[in-house]
Amino acid sequence: MTGLRAPAVAQPVGLGTGLLRLSRPQQWHKALMLFAAPAAAGALEAPQVVLRAAIAAVGFTLLAVAIYAFNDIRDAPDDRRHPRKRLRPVAAGVVTPSTAVIFGVIAALWGLAITASLGPATLALGAAYLVAQLLYVLGLKHVAVIDLILVALGFVLRAAAGGVATGLPVSHWFLLVSLFGALFLVTGKRKAERTTASRPVLASYPAEWLDQVMTVALLGAAISYGLWAFQYLGQDVYRELLAISFLPFLTGLLRYALLVSTGSGDRPEHQIFQDRVLLAAGFTWAALVGVGLYLA
């Protein structure tokens, strides 16, 4: 059984480093969703908009850090039996559960305080995000279908908060792209994880059903994005590029689906930055959207 324990005893890690790892900085890029609504509105040229989006991003990052802390406390016994997750600070004994609780509560309070500074609507979205993710950690992560919806909802709430915090209208099509895109990614992640059986809920998901959900999510994301992008046709020569951006967007979705079907996709935040086709599709999409929105 000793082989299942984390190597933290042989390689001591300080409390500060442990708390940083507990915060999962490799996941902080998800806060970029707070800039999505201002970017889609072509408003990133306004310093005040960028500042408010950045403040909201910090607030939601702190709320996410709180969730990571509470999650790692609850999952520590199972994490110790996992080849990779056993290195998490609480599972490895680097951070005690009581310290993690205090750290999580402080992060949550700071996160709520920062979102409150942007107005009651942003605070409401931050509180909704925190409650939804706490429910996920406290047990709903083990309820089939609900776990997928709650993870996807986290991305939608971030996207909506980016619009509310900056006072910009958020397109319904944009929110649907966020929902279906997140559902597509998390379903692909669940399918890839079936080979490692790292989550109890995976036993409830037949591979064929996950394929169906991925197909629905892919179609939903593609159609929603197309309806958002093609609405600008005929407005300006640069706006035409938004319609063209549909092609690399669809290419990225199909490429990720291919990676999942070949056994990858359990860590999308890594696969997205390691696959050359995904990177090329992403850069092409970003260039087309950037020119279409900001040079029009």
C-alpha positions, 0 to 999 in steps of 0.5 A, spaced: 500 500 500 505 504 501 506 505 493 500 508 493 502 514 497 504 520 494 512 521 494 511 528 498 515 525 504 521 523 500 521 530 496 518 535 502 514 541 499 513 547 503 506 550 505 506 556 501 508 551 495 502 546 497 497 552 497 499 554 490 498 547 487 492 547 491 489 553 487 491 550 481 494 555 477 494 551 470 486 552 471 486 559 471 486 560 464 478 559 464 477 566 467 479 568 460 471 566 459 470 573 463 473 577 457 469 573 451 463 577 452 467 584 451 471 581 446 465 578 442 462 585 442 468 588 439 469 592 446 476 590 448 479 597 445 476 601 451 480 601 457 474 601 462 471 595 459 478 591 460 479 593 467 472 591 469 473 584 466 480 583 469 477 585 476 471 580 474 476 575 472 480 575 479 474 574 483 471 568 479 478 565 479 478 566 487 471 563 487 474 557 483 480 556 488 475 556 493 472 550 490 478 546 488 480 547 496 473 544 498 474 539 492 481 536 494 479 535 501 473 531 500 476 527 494 483 526 498 481 519 500 480 517 493 485 521 490 491 517 494 489 511 490 490 515 483 496 515 480 496 522 478 491 525 483 495 522 489 500 528 488 495 533 490 497 537 496 491 535 501 492 527 498 499 528 499 499 531 506 502 537 504 496 541 506 492 539 512 484 539 511 483 544 516 488 549 513 485 547 506 478 549 509 480 556 512 484 557 505 478 556 501 473 560 505 478 566 505 478 565 497 471 565 497 470 571 501 475 575 497 472 572 490 465 574 493 467 581 495 471 583 488 464 581 484 460 585 489 464 591 487 462 590 480 455 591 482 449 586 485 448 583 478 455 580 478 455 578 485 449 574 484 452 571 478 458 569 482 454 567 488 450 562 483 457 560 480 460 558 487 453 555 490 453 550 483 460 548 484 459 547 491 453 542 490 457 539 485 463 538 489 458 535 495 455 530 491 452 532 485 459 530 481 456 523 482 450 524 479 450 522 471 448 528 467 447 533 472 455 533 473 456 534 466 450 540 466 454 543 472 461 543 469 458 546 463 454 551 467 460 554 470 463 556 463 456 559 461 456 563 468 463 566 467 461 568 460 455 571 462 458 575 468 463 578 463 458 581 460 454 583 466 460 586 469 462 590 463 455 593 462 455 590 455 449 586 452 450 578 451 448 575 445 443 569 446 447 565 441 454 567 444 451 564 451 449 558 447 456 557 444 459 557 451 454 552 453 454 547 448 462 548 447 463 547 454 458 541 454 462 538 448 469 539 452 466 536 458 463 530 455 469 528 451 473 529 457 468 524 461 469 519 455 477 519 455 476 518 463 473 511 462 479 508 460 482 510 467 475 509 471 478 515 475 470 517 477 465 513 480 460 516 475 463 514 469 460 507 470 453 510 469 455 512 462 455 508 456 460 510 451 455 510 445 451 515 450 457 519 451 458 519 443 451 521 442 451 527 447 458 529 444 454 529 437 449 533 440 453 538 443 458 539 437 452 540 432 449 545 438 456 549 438 457 549 431 450 552 429 450 557 435 456 560 432 454 560 425 448 564 427 452 569 431 457 569 426 453 570 419 449 575 422 454 580 420 454 578 413 453 584 408 455 589 414 462 591 412 468 587 408 472 585 415 465 583 418 465 578 412 471 574 416 467 572 422 463 568 417 469 565 414 471 564 422 466 558 422 471 554 418 477 554 423 471 553 429 468 547 426 475 544 424 477 545 432 471 542 434 472 536 429 479 535 431 478 535 438 472 529 437 477 525 433 482 526 439 477 523 444 475 518 439 482 515 439 483 515 446 485 522 448 481 528 451 482 526 458 485 533 460 483 538 454 487 544 457 493 540 455 491 537 449 488 543 446 495 546 446 499 540 444 496 538 438 498 542 432 492 542 428 488 544 434 493 550 435 493 552 427 485 552 427 485 556 434 490 561 431 486 562 425 480 563 428 482 568 433 486 572 427 479 572 423 475 574 429 480 579 431 480 582 424 473 582 423 471 585 430 476 590 431 478 593 424 471 593 421 
